[in-house]
Amino acid sequence: MKKLLVALSFCAVLAACKTPKQSSQTNPENYTAAETKTETVATPPAPATEDSLFVYLERTACYGQCPMYKFSIYNSGYAVYEGKRFVEKLGKYEARISKTELDEIRSKARAINYFDFKDEYPKTASDFPATKTAVVLDGKRKDIMDGSNAPSALKEFEKYLDSVKDSAEWRQVH
């Protein structure tokens, strides 16, 4: 009985190893270039239109009750918010941000020299939340991970983006 179980287990492992990916690469007609491993970077969700990202803000978890959400604004003014935990609005929402507000965000990003900040300000303690931001201006994109100890100008910019989020008229979509 024991030998039968070992034999069945062996057959199951062999069958599982023969994946469609392997069989298609052995057939020269279906062969594709070798895959390269790339690091997956979290990106904000794309809106329903072909609009491009302008600003992104994300607040991450901590060991306590830190608000967790993502907030994206696109060049057209289309905005998406996703509340995950410890926030008033849970789920997905969308809104419109005015051209005046978009111009003000651009102005503030330029005034603080957003693109001159470091890419990362590491956490000083593992239970701290992080704030991720991204800004796309003049064809350039800059992503910043603020774990802690970021310059006060960056912290103020993050708070400003929160105020834009808080003043928007959100409509729940999910």
GROMACS elastic network, one bead per residue, 0.5 to 0.9 nm:
[ bonds ]
;  ai    aj funct       b0    kb
    1     4     6  0.50984   500
    1     5     6  0.64318   500
    1     6     6  0.87946   500
    2     5     6  0.52295   500
    2     6     6  0.63393   500
    2     7     6  0.86930   500
    3     6     6  0.50806   500
    3     7     6  0.61026   500
    3     8     6  0.85941   500
    4     7     6  0.50883   500
    4     8     6  0.61424   500
    4     9     6  0.85427   500
    5     8     6  0.51238   500
    5     9     6  0.60549   500
    5    10     6  0.85290   500
    6     9     6  0.51039   500
    6    10     6  0.61310   500
    6    11     6  0.86752   500
    7    10     6  0.50834   500
    7    11     6  0.62547   500
    7    12     6  0.86600   500
    8    11     6  0.50935   500
    8    12     6  0.61580   500
    8    13     6  0.86786   500
    9    12     6  0.50616   500
    9    13     6  0.62578   500
    9    14     6  0.87026   500
   10    13     6  0.51838   500
   10    14     6  0.62954   500
   10    15     6  0.87000   500
   11    14     6  0.51069   500
   11    15     6  0.61588   500
   11    16     6  0.85887   500
   12    15     6  0.51327   500
   12    16     6  0.61405   500
   12    17     6  0.86592   500
   13    16     6  0.51045   500
   13    17     6  0.62151   500
   13    18     6  0.89804   500
   14    17     6  0.51834   500
   14    18     6  0.67422   500
   15    18     6  0.55374   500
   15    19     6  0.81849   500
   16    19     6  0.66819   500
   17    22     6  0.86261   500
   18    21     6  0.83237   500
   18    22     6  0.65505   500
   18    23     6  0.70977   500
   19    22     6  0.53911   500
   19    23     6  0.65415   500
   19    24     6  0.88177   500
   20    23     6  0.51273   500
   20    24     6  0.60514   500
   20    25     6  0.85701   500
   21    24     6  0.53700   500
   21    25     6  0.63394   500
   21    26     6  0.88731   500
   22    25     6  0.53138   500
   22    26     6  0.64514   500
   23    26     6  0.52423   500
   23    27     6  0.66359   500
   24    27     6  0.53110   500
   24    28     6  0.79784   500
   24    29     6  0.82884   500
   24    30     6  0.54718   500
   24    31     6  0.64183   500
   24    32     6  0.86706   500
   25    28     6  0.68441   500
   25    29     6  0.85674   500
   25    30     6  0.62072   500
   25    32     6  0.68338   500
   26    29     6  0.88016   500
   26    30     6  0.78947   500
   26    31     6  0.69607   500
   27    30     6  0.55497   500
   27    31     6  0.61785   500
   28    32     6  0.85840   500
   29    32     6  0.88157   500
   31    34     6  0.87638   500
   32    35     6  0.82591   500
   43    46     6  0.86491   500
   44    53     6  0.83149   500
   44    56     6  0.71071   500
   44    70     6  0.77807   500
   44    71     6  0.81626   500
   44    72     6  0.67978   500
   45    72     6  0.80231   500
   45    80     6  0.82373   500
   46    49     6  0.78645   500
   46    50     6  0.80368   500
   46    51     6  0.80775   500
   46    52     6  0.80872   500
   46    53     6  0.79983   500
   46    72     6  0.89853   500
   46    80     6  0.89217   500
   47    50     6  0.72131   500
   47    51     6  0.70355   500
   47    52     6  0.85592   500
   47    53     6  0.89667   500
   47    74     6  0.80845   500
   47    78     6  0.76989   500
   47    79     6  0.81239   500
   47    80     6  0.74477   500
   48    51     6  0.81867   500
   49    52     6  0.86957   500
   51    74     6  0.62082   500
   51    75     6  0.65066   500
   51    76     6  0.66629   500
   51    78     6  0.82790   500
   52    73     6  0.88952   500
   52    74     6  0.55990   500
   52    75     6  0.60332   500
   52    76     6  0.81796   500
   52   136     6  0.88882   500
   53    56     6  0.75847   500
   53    72     6  0.72709   500
   53    73     6  0.63472   500
   53    75     6  0.62715   500
   53   134     6  0.88600   500
   53   135     6  0.79720   500
   53   136     6  0.67790   500
   54    72     6  0.76132   500
   54    73     6  0.56233   500
   54    75     6  0.53342   500
   54    76     6  0.88517   500
   54    77     6  0.88301   500
   54   102     6  0.87949   500
   54   134     6  0.78786   500
   54   135     6  0.57220   500
   54   137     6  0.72195   500
   54   141     6  0.87869   500
   55    71     6  0.82425   500
   55    72     6  0.57357   500
   55    73     6  0.51108   500
   55    74     6  0.67409   500
   55    75     6  0.84887   500
   55   105     6  0.85607   500
   55   133     6  0.73162   500
   55   134     6  0.55551   500
   55   136     6  0.65154   500
   55   161     6  0.87443   500
   56    70     6  0.75246   500
   56    71     6  0.57455   500
   56    73     6  0.63914   500
   56    74     6  0.87645   500
   56   132     6  0.76397   500
   56   133     6  0.52344   500
   56   135     6  0.65940   500
   56   143     6  0.87789   500
   56   161     6  0.88109   500
   57    69     6  0.83326   500
   57    70     6  0.58770   500
   57    71     6  0.51301   500
   57    72     6  0.64155   500
   57    73     6  0.89360   500
   57   131     6  0.70241   500
   57   132     6  0.56180   500
   57   134     6  0.67649   500
   57   158     6  0.74708   500
   57   161     6  0.73519   500
   57   162     6  0.81680   500
   58    68     6  0.74859   500
   58    69     6  0.57480   500
   58    71     6  0.61728   500
   58    72     6  0.85549   500
   58   130     6  0.81021   500
   58   131     6  0.55688   500
   58   133     6  0.64750   500
   59    66     6  0.82532   500
   59    67     6  0.67084   500
   59    68     6  0.51498   500
   59    69     6  0.54924   500
   59    70     6  0.65762   500
   59    71     6  0.89120   500
   59   129     6  0.69824   500
   59   130     6  0.59878   500
   59   132     6  0.65770   500
   60    66     6  0.76185   500
   60    67     6  0.73425   500
   60    68     6  0.51589   500
   60    69     6  0.70518   500
   60    70     6  0.86240   500
   60   128     6  0.89160   500
   60   129     6  0.52976   500
   60   130     6  0.52626   500
   60   131     6  0.63315   500
   60   132     6  0.80089   500
   61    64     6  0.79130   500
   61    65     6  0.78149   500
   61    66     6  0.59134   500
   61    67     6  0.70732   500
   61    68     6  0.58030   500
   61    85     6  0.83644   500
   61   127     6  0.83569   500
   61   128     6  0.78803   500
   61   129     6  0.52614   500
   61   130     6  0.73834   500
   62    65     6  0.69009   500
   62    66     6  0.58047   500
   62    67     6  0.86871   500
   62    68     6  0.88690   500
   62   126     6  0.80710   500
   62   127     6  0.50625   500
   62   128     6  0.53690   500
   62   130     6  0.81359   500
   63    66     6  0.78252   500
   63   126     6  0.85704   500
   63   127     6  0.52401   500
   63   128     6  0.75063   500
   63   129     6  0.82423   500
   64   127     6  0.78835   500
   64   128     6  0.89179   500
   65    68     6  0.87447   500
   65    85     6  0.79858   500
   65    86     6  0.60440   500
   66    85     6  0.78356   500
   66    86     6  0.63482   500
   66    87     6  0.85738   500
   66   128     6  0.88978   500
   66   129     6  0.69634   500
   67    83     6  0.82931   500
   67    84     6  0.78728   500
   67    85     6  0.59040   500
   67    87     6  0.54430   500
   67   129     6  0.88660   500
   68    82     6  0.87308   500
   68    83     6  0.63836   500
   68    84     6  0.53128   500
   68    85     6  0.50821   500
   68    86     6  0.64584   500
   68    87     6  0.69223   500
   68   129     6  0.88937   500
   69    81     6  0.72203   500
   69    82     6  0.54813   500
   69    84     6  0.53519   500
   69    85     6  0.71905   500
   69    86     6  0.88647   500
   69    87     6  0.76805   500
   69    90     6  0.86136   500
   70    80     6  0.79852   500
   70    81     6  0.56754   500
   70    82     6  0.51948   500
   70    83     6  0.66700   500
   70    84     6  0.81794   500
   71    79     6  0.72810   500
   71    80     6  0.57219   500
   71    82     6  0.65560   500
   71    83     6  0.86541   500
   71   161     6  0.88844   500
   71   162     6  0.87292   500
   71   165     6  0.73011   500
   72    78     6  0.83609   500
   72    79     6  0.55122   500
   72    80     6  0.52209   500
   72    81     6  0.65510   500
   73    76     6  0.82301   500
   73    77     6  0.62340   500
   73    78     6  0.59150   500
   73    80     6  0.65892   500
   73    81     6  0.89245   500
   73    96     6  0.86546   500
   73    97     6  0.76893   500
   73   102     6  0.86609   500
   74    77     6  0.54456   500
   74    78     6  0.53354   500
   74    79     6  0.61937   500
   74    80     6  0.86137   500
   74    97     6  0.89465   500
   75    78     6  0.72349   500
   75   102     6  0.78171   500
   76    79     6  0.87600   500
   76    96     6  0.84296   500
   76    97     6  0.82603   500
   76    98     6  0.88423   500
   76    99     6  0.80873   500
   76   102     6  0.88631   500
   77    95     6  0.81799   500
   77    96     6  0.52969   500
   77    98     6  0.61281   500
   77    99     6  0.67768   500
   77   101     6  0.87405   500
   77   102     6  0.69820   500
   78    94     6  0.72905   500
   78    95     6  0.61331   500
   78    97     6  0.63838   500
   79    93     6  0.83155   500
   79    94     6  0.54836   500
   79    95     6  0.50954   500
   79    96     6  0.57582   500
   79    97     6  0.66876   500
   79   165     6  0.87697   500
   79   168     6  0.88254   500
   79   170     6  0.88486   500
   80    92     6  0.72325   500
   80    93     6  0.57998   500
   80    95     6  0.65803   500
   80    96     6  0.88375   500
   80   170     6  0.86620   500
   81    89     6  0.89090   500
   81    91     6  0.80109   500
   81    92     6  0.57332   500
   81    93     6  0.50907   500
   81    94     6  0.61599   500
   81    95     6  0.82809   500
   81   165     6  0.80605   500
   81   170     6  0.82003   500
   82    89     6  0.80597   500
   82    90     6  0.68972   500
   82    91     6  0.53489   500
   82    93     6  0.63073   500
   82    94     6  0.88059   500
   83    86     6  0.81908   500
   83    87     6  0.62563   500
   83    88     6  0.78849   500
   83    89     6  0.56887   500
   83    91     6  0.51074   500
   83    92     6  0.65811   500
   83    93     6  0.83639   500
   84    87     6  0.71614   500
   84    89     6  0.83685   500
   84    90     6  0.57257   500
   84    91     6  0.65260   500
   84    92     6  0.89203   500
   85    88     6  0.86527   500
   85    89     6  0.89227   500
   85    90     6  0.69710   500
   86    89     6  0.88266   500
   86    90     6  0.83332   500
   87    90     6  0.64017   500
   89    92     6  0.82975   500
   89    93     6  0.83480   500
   89   172     6  0.87782   500
   90    93     6  0.86991   500
   91   172     6  0.74354   500
   91   173     6  0.79987   500
   91   174     6  0.60744   500
   92   171     6  0.85364   500
   92   172     6  0.58970   500
   92   173     6  0.56330   500
   92   174     6  0.52988   500
   93   170     6  0.57631   500
   93   171     6  0.52439   500
   93   173     6  0.52663   500
   93   174     6  0.71833   500
   94   169     6  0.83005   500
   94   170     6  0.54769   500
   94   171     6  0.53834   500
   94   172     6  0.64972   500
   94   173     6  0.68632   500
   95   168     6  0.64331   500
   95   169     6  0.58384   500
   95   171     6  0.62734   500
   95   172     6  0.89917   500
   96   168     6  0.72213   500
   96   169     6  0.74578   500
   96   170     6  0.81461   500
   97   100     6  0.83218   500
   97   101     6  0.63996   500
   97   102     6  0.68435   500
   97   164     6  0.82501   500
   97   168     6  0.68855   500
   97   169     6  0.87750   500
   98   101     6  0.51726   500
   98   102     6  0.62942   500
   98   103     6  0.86710   500
   99   103     6  0.61194   500
   99   104     6  0.85545   500
  100   103     6  0.51304   500
  100   104     6  0.62294   500
  100   105     6  0.87623   500
  101   105     6  0.62288   500
  101   106     6  0.86583   500
  101   164     6  0.79468   500
  102   105     6  0.51613   500
  102   106     6  0.63129   500
  102   107     6  0.86374   500
  103   106     6  0.50756   500
  103   107     6  0.61236   500
  103   108     6  0.86616   500
  104   108     6  0.61363   500
  104   109     6  0.85592   500
  105   108     6  0.51460   500
  105   109     6  0.61151   500
  105   110     6  0.85972   500
  105   157     6  0.88570   500
  105   160     6  0.85119   500
  105   161     6  0.79146   500
  105   164     6  0.89599   500
  106   109     6  0.51752   500
  106   110     6  0.62235   500
  106   111     6  0.85432   500
  106   135     6  0.88082   500
  106   137     6  0.75866   500
  107   110     6  0.52236   500
  107   111     6  0.60174   500
  107   112     6  0.87655   500
  108   112     6  0.62664   500
  108   113     6  0.84751   500
  108   114     6  0.86000   500
  108   157     6  0.73855   500
  109   112     6  0.55412   500
  109   113     6  0.61845   500
  109   114     6  0.52957   500
  109   115     6  0.82319   500
  109   135     6  0.78845   500
  109   137     6  0.88528   500
  109   157     6  0.75059   500
  110   114     6  0.62594   500
  110   115     6  0.81371   500
  110   137     6  0.89002   500
  111   114     6  0.77841   500
  112   115     6  0.86132   500
  112   116     6  0.85540   500
  112   117     6  0.89823   500
  112   153     6  0.63016   500
  112   154     6  0.74476   500
  112   157     6  0.81245   500
  113   116     6  0.54795   500
  113   117     6  0.72781   500
  114   117     6  0.57496   500
  114   135     6  0.79810   500
  114   142     6  0.78627   500
  114   153     6  0.89230   500
  114   154     6  0.75012   500
  114   157     6  0.89749   500
  115   118     6  0.81493   500
  115   119     6  0.89414   500
  115   135     6  0.83944   500
  115   140     6  0.87950   500
  115   141     6  0.82756   500
  115   142     6  0.60685   500
  115   143     6  0.87523   500
  116   119     6  0.89498   500
  117   120     6  0.84033   500
  117   144     6  0.78175   500
  117   150     6  0.88024   500
  117   151     6  0.84058   500
  117   154     6  0.80779   500
  118   121     6  0.70269   500
  118   144     6  0.70131   500
  118   145     6  0.87212   500
  118   150     6  0.88064   500
  119   142     6  0.76416   500
  119   143     6  0.62420   500
  119   145     6  0.62928   500
  119   146     6  0.83898   500
  120   143     6  0.84785   500
  120   144     6  0.55060   500
  120   146     6  0.59440   500
  120   147     6  0.75440   500
  120   150     6  0.84620   500
  121   144     6  0.78964   500
  121   145     6  0.61472   500
  121   147     6  0.54602   500
  121   148     6  0.59337   500
  121   149     6  0.63267   500
  121   150     6  0.57312   500
  122   125     6  0.89781   500
  122   130     6  0.87910   500
  122   145     6  0.75472   500
  122   146     6  0.66684   500
  122   148     6  0.61496   500
  122   149     6  0.77155   500
  122   150     6  0.86963   500
  123   126     6  0.65406   500
  123   127     6  0.85642   500
  123   128     6  0.66903   500
  123   129     6  0.82063   500
  123   130     6  0.74897   500
  123   146     6  0.76190   500
  123   148     6  0.50765   500
  123   149     6  0.77790   500
  124   127     6  0.89066   500
  124   128     6  0.76727   500
  124   147     6  0.73729   500
  124   148     6  0.64106   500
  124   149     6  0.79010   500
  125   128     6  0.57727   500
  125   147     6  0.87476   500
  125   148     6  0.86045   500
  126   129     6  0.82680   500
  128   147     6  0.70390   500
  128   148     6  0.76799   500
  129   146     6  0.88630   500
  129   147     6  0.66021   500
  129   148     6  0.83217   500
  130   145     6  0.68867   500
  130   146     6  0.55131   500
  130   148     6  0.71126   500
  131   144     6  0.81737   500
  131   145     6  0.60568   500
  131   146     6  0.50149   500
  131   147     6  0.64367   500
  131   148     6  0.85813   500
  131   158     6  0.79313   500
  132   143     6  0.72750   500
  132   144     6  0.57256   500
  132   146     6  0.60529   500
  132   147     6  0.84146   500
  132   158     6  0.89632   500
  133   142     6  0.82076   500
  133   143     6  0.57288   500
  133   144     6  0.53092   500
  133   145     6  0.66989   500
  133   146     6  0.80281   500
  133   158     6  0.76587   500
  134   141     6  0.69101   500
  134   142     6  0.54699   500
  134   144     6  0.62796   500
  134   145     6  0.89412   500
  135   140     6  0.81484   500
  135   141     6  0.57015   500
  135   142     6  0.55193   500
  135   143     6  0.67699   500
  135   144     6  0.89526   500
  136   139     6  0.65354   500
  136   140     6  0.54631   500
  136   142     6  0.65414   500
  136   143     6  0.89115   500
  137   140     6  0.54041   500
  137   141     6  0.65862   500
  137   142     6  0.86456   500
  138   141     6  0.85021   500
  145   148     6  0.89254   500
  146   149     6  0.75943   500
  146   150     6  0.61000   500
  146   154     6  0.86880   500
  146   155     6  0.85576   500
  147   150     6  0.76515   500
  149   152     6  0.84590   500
  150   153     6  0.82396   500
  150   154     6  0.64749   500
  150   155     6  0.66878   500
  151   154     6  0.55009   500
  151   155     6  0.65399   500
  151   156     6  0.88447   500
  152   156     6  0.60580   500
  152   157     6  0.85347   500
  153   156     6  0.51154   500
  153   157     6  0.62186   500
  153   158     6  0.87268   500
  154   158     6  0.62535   500
  154   159     6  0.86853   500
  155   158     6  0.51022   500
  155   159     6  0.63182   500
  155   160     6  0.86305   500
  156   159     6  0.50043   500
  156   160     6  0.60858   500
  156   161     6  0.86658   500
  157   161     6  0.62483   500
  157   162     6  0.86142   500
  158   161     6  0.51431   500
  158   162     6  0.63305   500
  158   163     6  0.87933   500
  159   163     6  0.63136   500
  159   164     6  0.87880   500
  160   163     6  0.50082   500
  160   164     6  0.64178   500
  160   165     6  0.86992   500
  161   164     6  0.50189   500
  161   165     6  0.62568   500
  161   166     6  0.86013   500
  162   166     6  0.60419   500
  162   167     6  0.86135   500
  163   167     6  0.61018   500
  163   168     6  0.86430   500
  164   167     6  0.53151   500
  164   168     6  0.63475   500
  165   168     6  0.54589   500
  165   169     6  0.87580   500
  165   170     6  0.88993   500
  166   169     6  0.83261   500
  167   170     6  0.89134   500
